[in-house]
């Protein structure tokens, strides 16, 4: 039995965060484990409240899992604060959690902040250098680099620039661009690859980033090479968007069992 650990926030509506990650792990036949970083009051309409857990408690959750169970892959989602980022980075290092997929969640689909601004530097300096892969969207990449990204060519250069922050690979997601196709860029030391799929016109997009990064982590836990894992996760996400159940009155969740 292969396993994966998600270190992320709670979404009580089930479309994002730890709840989404565990559904995705199940979908890919991986035993899922979790460590909560923060709790939200949230639904498809937005985030009404965020409560950060004590950094030491976050560390202890990871420690409890890692000292008892195998962790074949791990991923991070919303971390909330610099102190929590530091605690997670310390735990990743102490317990050798790899491969590690870092989804640098900063803002919810509704526009609500899920990472304090001063925590961005901690994310870049403490967690990225330990990551096998980071998965920013365009808006997150612009914050991380401090510059706009307007074209696919600029996106390629941005992905290469993000590599310089220390991760072994960068997946710059293309969901925030216009056009008939959604193109994600995978940058490694060997080069840049494009993964394209027809853009799905839908409002049912709650938790897309969590879902994609969880799928990649699950596939890495099962021993898939990174490029294969990204390609399969991209196909899965497209189908999950196409078959979304239409729940909620805002940005609804995906079909995690697609």
Backbone as JSON, one array per atom type, in Angstrom:
{
  "sequence": "XXXXXXXXXXXXXXXXXXXXXXXXXXXXXXXXXXXXXXXXXXXXXXXXXXXXXXXXXXXXXXXXXXXXXXXXXXXXXXXXXXXXXXXXXXXXXXXXXXXXXXXXXXXXXXXXXXXXXXXXXXXXXXXXXXXXXXXXXXXXXXXXXXXXXXXXXXXXXXXXXXXXXXXXXXXXXXXXXXXXXXXXXXXXXXXXXXXXXXXXXXXXXXXXXXXXXXXXXXXXXXXXXXXXXXXXXXXXXXXXXXXXXXXXXXXXXXXXXX",
  "N": [[0.84, -1.2, 0.0], [0.71, 2.07, -1.02], [1.42, 5.38, 0.2], [0.39, 8.76, 0.99], [0.9, 12.04, 2.23], [-0.92, 14.86, 3.14], [-0.41, 18.23, 3.89], [-2.11, 20.74, 4.94], [-4.86, 23.14, 4.77], [-8.22, 23.09, 6.18], [-11.26, 22.65, 4.46], [-14.51, 23.04, 5.01], [-16.58, 22.69, 3.19], [-15.69, 20.8, 1.47], [-14.54, 20.93, -1.08], [-11.95, 21.78, -1.52], [-8.56, 22.0, -0.17], [-7.55, 19.87, 2.6], [-9.67, 18.04, 2.58], [-10.33, 17.72, -0.15], [-7.86, 16.78, -1.09], [-7.6, 14.27, 0.2], [-9.71, 12.86, -0.98], [-8.78, 12.75, -3.61], [-6.41, 11.27, -3.28], [-7.56, 8.81, -2.56], [-8.92, 8.27, -4.94], [-6.77, 7.66, -6.62], [-5.81, 5.35, -5.56], [-4.2, 5.47, -3.29], [-3.13, 5.44, 0.08], [-4.3, 7.84, 2.2], [-3.09, 10.45, 4.33], [-3.13, 13.09, 6.81], [-2.19, 16.41, 7.9], [-3.32, 19.1, 9.61], [-3.17, 22.59, 8.97], [-4.56, 24.95, 9.17], [-7.9, 26.08, 9.87], [-10.84, 26.76, 8.06], [-13.76, 28.82, 7.69], [-15.86, 28.21, 5.3], [-17.32, 28.05, 2.02], [-18.72, 27.37, -1.25], [-19.14, 29.96, -1.98], [-17.29, 31.6, -0.79], [-14.66, 32.53, 1.58], [-15.3, 32.81, 4.91], [-14.01, 32.93, 7.3], [-10.82, 32.39, 8.94], [-8.79, 30.3, 10.83], [-5.74, 29.95, 12.25], [-3.7, 27.19, 13.11], [-1.61, 26.37, 15.97], [1.89, 26.59, 15.3], [3.64, 24.65, 16.46], [1.87, 22.58, 17.0], [1.13, 21.84, 14.44], [3.59, 20.82, 13.54], [3.8, 18.62, 15.32], [1.71, 16.99, 14.48], [2.61, 16.14, 11.95], [4.93, 14.85, 12.76], [3.83, 12.74, 14.31], [2.6, 11.19, 12.35], [4.79, 10.57, 10.62], [6.57, 9.16, 12.24], [5.36, 6.8, 12.62], [4.12, 5.72, 10.34], [4.76, 4.82, 6.89], [5.75, 7.35, 4.55], [5.25, 7.94, 1.38], [5.04, 10.01, -0.37], [4.57, 13.56, -0.15], [2.54, 16.51, 0.21], [2.0, 20.06, 0.23], [-0.41, 22.55, 1.08], [-2.47, 25.26, 1.75], [-0.78, 27.25, 4.03], [-0.73, 29.46, 5.66], [0.85, 31.14, 7.61], [4.12, 32.6, 8.24], [5.37, 31.39, 10.42], [4.15, 28.88, 10.49], [4.92, 27.88, 8.0], [7.66, 27.68, 8.53], [7.65, 25.72, 10.55], [6.63, 23.53, 9.13], [8.6, 23.22, 7.16], [10.75, 22.52, 8.77], [9.85, 20.07, 9.76], [9.63, 18.57, 7.39], [12.31, 18.38, 6.7], [13.35, 17.09, 9.0], [12.1, 14.59, 9.01], [12.51, 13.55, 6.55], [10.7, 13.85, 4.34], [9.8, 13.03, 1.24], [9.11, 12.34, -2.23], [8.37, 15.85, -2.27], [5.62, 17.86, -2.92], [4.9, 21.16, -3.44], [2.29, 23.25, -3.21], [1.87, 26.49, -3.62], [-0.26, 27.96, -2.07], [-1.96, 30.93, -1.96], [-4.17, 32.62, -2.26], [-7.67, 32.14, -2.06], [-10.15, 30.75, -4.36], [-12.22, 32.55, -4.29], [-10.94, 34.91, -3.84], [-10.07, 35.45, -1.31], [-7.54, 35.89, 1.18], [-5.12, 33.45, 1.93], [-2.59, 33.15, 2.83], [-0.34, 34.85, 4.78], [1.21, 37.92, 3.89], [3.87, 38.35, 4.68], [4.75, 35.8, 4.88], [5.51, 34.8, 2.48], [8.22, 35.04, 1.82], [9.36, 33.2, 3.58], [8.31, 30.87, 2.54], [9.63, 30.78, 0.08], [12.36, 30.62, 0.82], [12.65, 28.57, 2.74], [11.0, 26.33, 2.2], [10.71, 25.82, -0.6], [13.36, 25.01, -1.49], [13.4, 22.37, -0.66], [11.62, 21.02, -2.18], [10.38, 18.69, -4.56], [8.74, 19.48, -6.53], [7.1, 22.52, -7.35], [3.92, 24.16, -7.62], [2.77, 26.7, -8.75], [0.12, 28.98, -9.73], [-0.5, 31.47, -12.32], [-0.94, 33.97, -11.02], [0.13, 33.54, -8.47], [2.78, 33.01, -9.16], [3.5, 35.53, -10.12], [3.5, 37.02, -7.76], [5.52, 35.69, -6.34], [7.75, 36.24, -7.91], [7.65, 38.95, -8.25], [6.87, 40.33, -10.55], [4.99, 41.02, -13.58], [3.3, 38.51, -15.58], [2.56, 38.0, -18.76], [2.4, 36.68, -21.22], [2.77, 33.5, -22.92], [5.41, 33.06, -23.52], [6.69, 34.73, -21.66], [5.85, 33.35, -19.46], [7.29, 30.97, -19.66], [9.89, 31.93, -19.18], [9.48, 32.82, -16.59], [8.96, 30.42, -15.24], [11.47, 29.22, -15.43], [12.9, 31.07, -13.9], [11.76, 30.67, -11.4], [12.79, 28.19, -10.81], [15.29, 28.84, -9.9], [14.92, 29.4, -7.28], [15.21, 27.08, -5.94], [13.59, 24.63, -6.03], [13.31, 21.28, -7.45], [11.79, 21.09, -9.7], [9.34, 22.98, -11.57], [5.93, 23.58, -11.95], [4.16, 25.62, -13.76], [1.04, 26.75, -13.78], [-1.62, 27.04, -16.2], [-4.23, 28.0, -15.96], [-5.15, 30.6, -15.57], [-4.89, 32.12, -17.82], [-6.22, 33.44, -20.93], [-7.92, 32.01, -23.82], [-8.37, 29.17, -26.08], [-7.14, 26.89, -25.11], [-5.78, 25.41, -22.14], [-2.66, 25.72, -20.91], [-0.11, 24.22, -19.21], [3.14, 24.67, -17.84], [6.0, 22.79, -17.46], [8.96, 23.04, -15.86], [12.28, 21.97, -15.65], [15.7, 21.2, -14.75], [16.51, 20.21, -17.13], [14.98, 21.29, -19.15], [11.99, 22.83, -20.63], [8.65, 21.77, -20.67], [5.5, 21.55, -22.33], [2.11, 21.15, -21.37], [-0.93, 20.72, -22.6], [-4.49, 21.23, -22.71], [-7.93, 21.24, -23.81], [-9.63, 24.2, -22.88], [-11.91, 24.21, -20.25], [-15.04, 25.53, -20.09], [-16.43, 26.69, -17.34], [-17.93, 27.36, -14.12], [-17.4, 25.75, -12.09], [-14.95, 25.44, -10.35], [-13.75, 25.24, -7.92], [-11.11, 24.49, -5.85], [-9.29, 23.55, -7.76], [-6.46, 23.8, -7.92], [-5.58, 22.46, -5.59], [-6.53, 19.91, -6.18], [-5.12, 19.17, -8.52], [-2.4, 19.22, -7.63], [-2.53, 17.3, -5.61], [-3.15, 15.02, -7.07], [-0.8, 14.72, -8.57], [1.03, 14.28, -6.48], [0.04, 11.85, -5.48], [0.47, 10.15, -7.65], [3.24, 10.29, -7.84], [3.84, 9.06, -5.44], [3.18, 6.51, -6.12], [5.25, 5.84, -7.68], [5.53, 6.91, -10.24], [7.3, 8.52, -12.92], [8.12, 12.04, -12.95], [7.25, 13.61, -15.23], [5.35, 11.92, -16.43], [3.54, 11.74, -14.31], [2.61, 14.39, -14.13], [1.39, 14.69, -16.65], [-0.67, 12.73, -16.54], [-2.11, 13.63, -14.32], [-2.99, 16.07, -15.27], [-4.74, 15.28, -17.34], [-6.65, 13.98, -15.77], [-7.6, 16.15, -14.19], [-8.84, 17.74, -16.14], [-10.99, 16.07, -16.9], [-12.28, 15.94, -14.43], [-13.16, 18.55, -14.18], [-14.9, 18.71, -16.38], [-16.92, 16.96, -15.63], [-17.99, 17.96, -13.31], [-20.07, 18.1, -10.39], [-21.86, 20.22, -9.99], [-22.53, 21.41, -7.54], [-23.49, 23.66, -4.89], [-23.7, 27.34, -4.68], [-21.85, 29.03, -5.73], [-18.53, 29.09, -6.83], [-18.36, 25.96, -7.68], [-17.45, 22.57, -6.53], [-15.12, 20.16, -7.98], [-15.43, 17.01, -9.78], [-14.16, 14.73, -7.98], [-13.87, 12.05, -8.28], [-13.59, 11.44, -10.89]],
  "CA": [[0.0, 0.0, 0.0], [1.45, 3.33, -1.1], [0.82, 6.39, 1.06], [0.7, 10.17, 0.73], [0.54, 12.93, 3.33], [-1.23, 16.25, 2.8], [-0.22, 19.21, 4.96], [-2.91, 21.79, 4.33], [-5.99, 23.65, 5.54], [-9.51, 22.4, 6.1], [-12.39, 23.29, 3.77], [-15.68, 22.28, 5.44], [-17.47, 22.36, 2.07], [-15.15, 19.58, 0.86], [-14.06, 21.07, -2.45], [-10.53, 22.14, -1.57], [-7.84, 21.68, 1.05], [-7.32, 18.49, 3.02], [-10.79, 17.17, 2.18], [-10.16, 17.41, -1.56], [-6.64, 15.98, -1.25], [-7.85, 12.88, 0.61], [-10.54, 12.25, -2.02], [-7.92, 12.49, -4.77], [-5.55, 10.14, -2.92], [-8.4, 7.61, -2.66], [-9.18, 8.03, -6.37], [-5.58, 7.09, -7.25], [-5.43, 4.12, -4.89], [-3.13, 5.75, -2.33], [-3.61, 5.64, 1.45], [-4.11, 9.25, 2.51], [-2.9, 10.93, 5.7], [-3.22, 14.55, 6.77], [-1.83, 17.28, 9.02], [-4.01, 20.37, 9.4], [-2.43, 23.82, 9.24], [-5.53, 25.99, 9.5], [-9.31, 25.76, 9.63], [-11.58, 27.86, 7.45], [-15.22, 28.84, 7.55], [-15.78, 28.36, 3.84], [-18.16, 27.27, 1.12], [-18.42, 27.72, -2.64], [-19.31, 31.4, -2.15], [-16.13, 32.33, -0.3], [-14.1, 32.22, 2.89], [-15.84, 33.73, 5.91], [-13.12, 33.0, 8.46], [-9.63, 31.54, 8.93], [-8.17, 30.13, 12.15], [-4.46, 29.28, 12.12], [-3.33, 26.31, 14.2], [-0.27, 26.67, 16.49], [2.93, 25.94, 14.5], [4.12, 23.46, 17.14], [0.86, 21.54, 16.84], [1.27, 21.37, 13.06], [4.79, 19.97, 13.54], [3.53, 17.39, 16.05], [0.87, 16.14, 13.63], [3.49, 15.53, 10.95], [5.8, 13.93, 13.51], [3.06, 11.57, 14.7], [2.43, 10.36, 11.14], [6.07, 10.13, 10.05], [7.24, 8.23, 13.13], [4.59, 5.56, 12.72], [3.67, 5.22, 9.04], [5.59, 5.25, 5.76], [5.26, 8.47, 3.75], [5.86, 7.76, 0.06], [5.03, 11.34, -0.98], [3.87, 14.55, 0.66], [2.23, 17.76, -0.48], [1.53, 21.14, 1.08], [-1.4, 23.46, 0.52], [-2.5, 26.52, 2.48], [0.04, 27.19, 5.24], [-1.25, 30.51, 6.51], [1.76, 32.11, 8.21], [5.54, 32.28, 8.16], [5.71, 30.46, 11.49], [3.7, 27.54, 10.09], [5.85, 27.48, 6.93], [8.91, 27.29, 9.19], [7.42, 24.44, 11.23], [6.49, 22.49, 8.11], [9.92, 23.02, 6.55], [11.56, 21.81, 9.75], [9.37, 18.69, 9.81], [10.01, 17.93, 6.13], [13.74, 18.08, 6.8], [13.6, 16.15, 10.1], [11.55, 13.26, 8.75], [12.85, 13.14, 5.19], [9.48, 13.7, 3.54], [10.04, 13.24, -0.18], [9.11, 13.65, -2.9], [7.47, 16.86, -1.71], [4.96, 18.76, -3.87], [4.49, 22.38, -2.74], [1.32, 24.11, -3.89], [2.02, 27.73, -2.85], [-1.6, 28.55, -1.99], [-1.93, 32.28, -1.38], [-5.49, 33.22, -2.3], [-8.73, 31.22, -2.43], [-10.82, 31.07, -5.61], [-13.08, 33.71, -4.04], [-10.11, 36.09, -3.67], [-9.7, 35.61, 0.09], [-6.14, 35.62, 1.45], [-4.86, 32.25, 2.73], [-1.19, 33.17, 3.24], [0.07, 36.19, 5.16], [2.18, 38.42, 2.92], [5.23, 38.19, 5.16], [5.09, 34.38, 4.84], [5.97, 34.45, 1.13], [9.67, 34.89, 1.85], [9.65, 31.93, 4.25], [7.99, 29.82, 1.57], [10.69, 30.75, -0.94], [13.69, 30.29, 1.33], [12.68, 27.4, 3.61], [10.27, 25.15, 1.71], [10.99, 25.55, -2.01], [14.58, 24.23, -1.73], [13.18, 20.96, -0.32], [10.52, 20.52, -3.01], [10.58, 18.04, -5.85], [7.93, 20.23, -7.5], [6.17, 23.55, -6.88], [2.84, 24.24, -8.61], [2.08, 27.99, -8.7], [-0.6, 29.5, -10.89], [0.13, 32.7, -12.81], [-1.02, 35.03, -10.03], [1.09, 33.2, -7.42], [4.12, 33.19, -9.73], [3.77, 36.97, -10.17], [3.84, 37.44, -6.39], [6.81, 35.1, -5.98], [8.82, 36.86, -8.68], [7.52, 40.4, -8.22], [6.78, 40.87, -11.91], [3.84, 40.5, -14.32], [3.51, 37.45, -16.58], [1.45, 38.3, -19.66], [2.39, 35.81, -22.39], [3.32, 32.16, -22.7], [6.88, 33.19, -23.53], [7.07, 35.25, -20.34], [5.6, 32.27, -18.5], [8.44, 30.06, -19.73], [10.99, 32.57, -18.48], [9.12, 32.84, -15.18], [9.15, 29.07, -14.71], [12.92, 29.05, -15.27], [13.32, 31.92, -12.79], [11.32, 30.02, -10.17], [13.73, 27.1, -10.55], [16.45, 29.38, -9.2], [14.59, 29.45, -5.86], [15.64, 25.84, -5.3], [12.88, 23.37, -6.26], [13.86, 20.5, -8.55], [10.94, 21.31, -10.87], [8.27, 23.97, -11.42], [4.79, 23.46, -12.84], [3.45, 26.89, -13.81], [-0.27, 26.36, -14.31], [-2.13, 27.97, -17.2], [-5.66, 28.23, -15.85], [-5.51, 32.02, -15.46], [-4.77, 32.8, -19.1], [-7.34, 33.28, -21.85], [-7.63, 31.2, -25.0], [-9.1, 27.9, -26.17], [-6.42, 25.82, -24.42], [-5.08, 25.67, -20.89], [-1.31, 25.16, -21.07], [0.77, 24.22, -18.05], [4.56, 24.58, -18.21], [6.84, 22.06, -16.51], [10.36, 23.41, -16.02], [13.28, 21.26, -14.87], [17.05, 21.59, -15.19], [16.71, 19.69, -18.5], [14.24, 22.05, -20.14], [10.6, 23.18, -20.34], [7.66, 21.0, -21.43], [4.15, 22.09, -22.31], [1.0, 20.21, -21.23], [-2.12, 21.48, -22.98], [-5.79, 20.57, -22.78], [-8.98, 22.21, -24.12], [-10.1, 24.92, -21.7], [-13.28, 23.87, -19.89], [-15.8, 26.72, -19.69], [-17.26, 26.31, -16.2], [-17.72, 28.04, -12.84], [-17.13, 24.71, -11.09], [-13.48, 25.42, -10.32], [-13.3, 25.3, -6.53], [-10.14, 23.47, -5.48], [-8.56, 22.98, -8.9], [-5.04, 23.7, -7.61], [-5.42, 21.37, -4.62], [-6.82, 18.65, -6.85], [-4.02, 18.83, -9.41], [-1.18, 18.9, -6.87], [-2.76, 16.04, -4.9], [-3.04, 13.94, -8.05], [0.62, 14.54, -8.87], [1.66, 13.65, -5.31], [-0.4, 10.45, -5.42], [1.15, 9.41, -8.72], [4.65, 10.17, -7.44], [3.87, 8.04, -4.38], [3.08, 5.21, -6.79], [6.48, 5.6, -8.42], [5.53, 7.44, -11.61], [8.21, 9.63, -13.21], [7.45, 13.34, -12.81], [6.54, 14.05, -16.44], [4.16, 11.07, -16.56], [2.61, 12.11, -13.26], [2.0, 15.67, -14.51], [0.51, 14.47, -17.8], [-1.87, 12.0, -16.12], [-2.87, 14.5, -13.43], [-3.63, 17.09, -16.12], [-5.9, 14.63, -17.97], [-7.64, 13.75, -14.71], [-8.21, 17.42, -13.82], [-9.75, 18.13, -17.22], [-12.2, 15.26, -16.77], [-12.95, 16.33, -13.19], [-13.86, 19.8, -14.49], [-15.99, 18.42, -17.32], [-17.98, 16.18, -14.99], [-18.27, 18.54, -11.99], [-21.46, 17.8, -10.02], [-22.74, 21.39, -9.96], [-22.97, 21.68, -6.18], [-23.23, 24.99, -4.34], [-24.21, 28.51, -5.39], [-20.74, 29.85, -6.21], [-17.57, 28.26, -7.57], [-18.61, 24.61, -7.16], [-16.34, 21.63, -6.52], [-14.91, 19.25, -9.1], [-15.76, 15.61, -9.57], [-12.88, 14.14, -7.58], [-13.82, 10.61, -8.62], [-13.63, 11.33, -12.36]],
  "C": [[0.87, 1.24, 0.0], [0.69, 4.4, -0.32], [1.21, 7.79, 0.61], [0.17, 11.0, 1.88], [0.24, 14.32, 2.79], [-1.1, 17.11, 4.04], [-0.9, 20.48, 4.48], [-4.05, 22.2, 5.25], [-7.25, 22.85, 5.32], [-10.54, 23.26, 5.38], [-13.65, 22.51, 4.14], [-16.65, 21.95, 4.31], [-16.93, 21.22, 1.21], [-14.57, 19.72, -0.52], [-12.59, 21.32, -2.59], [-9.84, 21.64, -0.31], [-7.69, 20.19, 1.32], [-8.43, 17.56, 2.54], [-10.67, 16.76, 0.72], [-8.96, 16.48, -1.77], [-6.9, 14.51, -0.91], [-8.75, 12.15, -0.4], [-9.69, 11.86, -3.23], [-6.99, 11.31, -4.48], [-6.33, 8.82, -3.06], [-8.63, 7.25, -4.13], [-8.0, 7.35, -7.05], [-5.03, 5.88, -6.49], [-4.31, 4.28, -3.89], [-3.76, 5.99, -0.95], [-3.28, 7.06, 1.89], [-4.0, 9.53, 3.99], [-2.87, 12.44, 5.66], [-2.7, 15.18, 8.05], [-2.45, 18.64, 8.73], [-3.13, 21.55, 9.78], [-3.34, 24.95, 9.68], [-6.93, 25.47, 9.22], [-9.99, 26.98, 9.03], [-13.08, 27.71, 7.7], [-15.44, 29.19, 6.09], [-16.86, 27.54, 3.15], [-17.86, 27.71, -0.31], [-18.54, 29.22, -2.92], [-18.11, 32.21, -1.65], [-15.69, 31.86, 1.07], [-14.6, 33.27, 3.88], [-14.95, 33.86, 7.14], [-11.96, 32.04, 8.32], [-9.06, 31.49, 10.34], [-6.89, 29.32, 11.97], [-4.2, 28.4, 13.34], [-1.93, 26.67, 14.7], [0.79, 25.92, 15.69], [3.46, 24.65, 15.15], [3.17, 22.29, 17.0], [0.89, 20.98, 15.42], [2.46, 20.42, 12.95], [4.5, 18.62, 14.19], [2.62, 16.44, 15.26], [1.72, 15.39, 12.6], [4.39, 14.5, 11.61], [5.07, 12.63, 13.86], [2.87, 10.62, 13.52], [3.76, 9.74, 10.73], [6.79, 9.11, 10.93], [6.55, 6.88, 13.21], [4.29, 4.91, 11.37], [4.65, 5.62, 7.94], [4.94, 6.43, 5.04], [5.97, 8.4, 2.4], [5.85, 9.04, -0.77], [4.27, 12.26, -0.05], [3.57, 15.77, -0.19], [1.8, 18.79, 0.55], [0.51, 21.97, 0.31], [-1.33, 24.78, 1.26], [-1.76, 26.37, 3.8], [-0.2, 28.38, 6.17], [-0.26, 31.56, 6.98], [3.21, 31.66, 8.04], [5.95, 31.28, 9.22], [5.29, 29.03, 11.15], [4.58, 27.02, 8.95], [7.14, 26.96, 7.54], [8.77, 25.93, 9.87], [7.32, 23.29, 10.24], [7.84, 22.18, 7.47], [10.83, 22.23, 7.48], [11.15, 20.34, 9.83], [9.74, 17.92, 8.55], [11.46, 17.49, 6.18], [14.01, 16.98, 7.85], [13.18, 14.73, 9.76], [11.74, 12.8, 7.31], [11.65, 12.92, 4.3], [9.76, 14.04, 2.08], [9.47, 12.08, -0.99], [8.05, 14.57, -2.3], [6.95, 17.75, -2.83], [4.45, 19.96, -3.08], [3.55, 23.18, -3.64], [1.29, 25.42, -3.1], [0.71, 28.52, -2.79], [-1.51, 29.9, -1.28], [-3.32, 32.88, -1.25], [-6.5, 32.16, -2.72], [-9.38, 31.66, -3.75], [-11.69, 32.32, -5.48], [-12.3, 35.01, -3.91], [-9.66, 36.32, -2.23], [-8.27, 35.14, 0.34], [-5.99, 34.38, 2.35], [-3.39, 32.13, 3.12], [-0.81, 34.61, 3.55], [1.22, 36.65, 4.25], [3.62, 38.22, 3.37], [5.69, 36.73, 5.13], [5.67, 33.96, 3.49], [7.47, 34.2, 1.11], [10.08, 33.57, 2.52], [9.37, 30.75, 3.31], [9.12, 29.65, 0.57], [12.01, 30.22, -0.39], [13.76, 28.98, 2.1], [12.06, 26.15, 2.98], [10.61, 24.81, 0.26], [12.26, 24.73, -2.22], [14.44, 22.75, -1.39], [12.17, 20.28, -1.25], [11.01, 19.81, -4.26], [9.85, 18.82, -6.93], [7.17, 21.31, -6.75], [5.17, 23.8, -7.99], [2.1, 25.58, -8.53], [1.22, 28.23, -9.93], [0.04, 30.83, -11.29], [0.17, 33.79, -11.75], [-0.01, 34.78, -8.89], [2.52, 33.39, -7.91], [4.48, 34.67, -9.8], [4.15, 37.51, -8.8], [5.23, 36.94, -6.02], [7.98, 35.8, -6.67], [8.78, 38.38, -8.66], [7.46, 41.03, -9.58], [5.56, 40.28, -12.61], [4.24, 39.41, -15.3], [2.32, 37.52, -17.54], [1.32, 37.32, -20.83], [2.97, 34.45, -22.03], [4.84, 32.19, -22.7], [7.38, 33.72, -22.2], [6.87, 34.2, -19.26], [6.75, 31.26, -18.49], [9.64, 30.64, -18.98], [10.74, 32.61, -16.97], [9.33, 31.47, -14.54], [10.63, 28.78, -14.49], [13.44, 29.87, -14.09], [12.93, 31.3, -11.45], [12.21, 28.83, -9.81], [14.92, 27.58, -9.72], [16.2, 29.53, -7.7], [14.85, 28.12, -5.16], [14.86, 24.57, -5.55], [13.5, 22.62, -7.43], [13.05, 20.66, -9.83], [9.86, 22.32, -10.53], [7.17, 23.65, -12.42], [4.01, 24.77, -12.75], [2.13, 26.65, -14.53], [-0.88, 27.46, -15.18], [-3.6, 28.3, -17.1], [-6.08, 29.68, -15.83], [-5.25, 32.81, -16.74], [-6.04, 32.61, -19.91], [-6.93, 32.39, -23.01], [-8.33, 29.86, -24.96], [-8.43, 26.75, -25.43], [-5.84, 26.32, -23.1], [-3.74, 24.95, -20.96], [-0.53, 25.33, -19.78], [2.21, 24.02, -18.52], [5.33, 23.88, -17.11], [8.3, 22.38, -16.81], [11.23, 22.58, -15.08], [14.65, 21.75, -15.33], [17.31, 21.16, -16.63], [15.97, 20.5, -19.56], [12.82, 22.34, -19.69], [9.68, 22.39, -21.26], [6.29, 21.63, -21.28], [3.12, 20.96, -22.23], [-0.28, 20.99, -21.47], [-3.36, 20.6, -23.0], [-6.82, 21.63, -23.14], [-9.48, 22.88, -22.83], [-11.58, 24.59, -21.46], [-13.98, 25.13, -19.39], [-16.77, 26.34, -18.57], [-16.95, 27.21, -15.01], [-17.34, 27.03, -11.76], [-15.62, 24.49, -10.99], [-12.92, 25.46, -8.9], [-12.33, 24.15, -6.23], [-9.36, 22.87, -6.62], [-7.08, 22.8, -8.58], [-4.75, 22.58, -6.63], [-5.54, 20.02, -5.32], [-5.66, 18.22, -7.74], [-2.76, 18.43, -8.64], [-1.33, 17.6, -6.1], [-2.64, 14.86, -5.85], [-1.59, 13.66, -8.4], [1.32, 13.84, -7.72], [1.3, 12.18, -5.22], [0.33, 9.6, -6.46], [2.64, 9.26, -8.44], [4.81, 9.12, -6.35], [3.82, 6.63, -4.97], [4.27, 4.94, -7.71], [6.51, 6.1, -9.84], [6.62, 8.5, -11.78], [7.45, 10.95, -13.25], [6.66, 13.73, -14.05], [5.28, 13.23, -16.68], [3.1, 11.46, -15.54], [1.88, 13.4, -13.61], [1.01, 15.46, -15.65], [-0.78, 13.77, -17.38], [-2.74, 12.86, -15.21], [-3.61, 15.58, -14.22], [-4.86, 16.5, -16.82], [-7.02, 14.41, -16.97], [-8.35, 15.05, -14.34], [-9.2, 17.9, -14.88], [-11.07, 17.37, -17.14], [-12.99, 15.63, -15.52], [-13.71, 17.64, -13.37], [-15.07, 19.56, -15.38], [-17.18, 17.77, -16.64], [-18.33, 16.69, -13.59], [-19.75, 18.41, -11.65], [-22.39, 18.99, -9.93], [-23.29, 21.7, -8.59], [-22.66, 23.11, -5.76], [-23.73, 26.11, -5.24], [-23.1, 29.43, -5.91], [-19.83, 29.05, -7.13], [-17.64, 26.84, -7.0], [-17.4, 23.71, -7.25], [-16.27, 20.79, -7.79], [-15.46, 17.88, -8.78], [-14.45, 14.87, -9.27], [-12.76, 12.67, -7.92], [-13.9, 10.38, -10.13], [-12.68, 10.23, -12.83]]
}
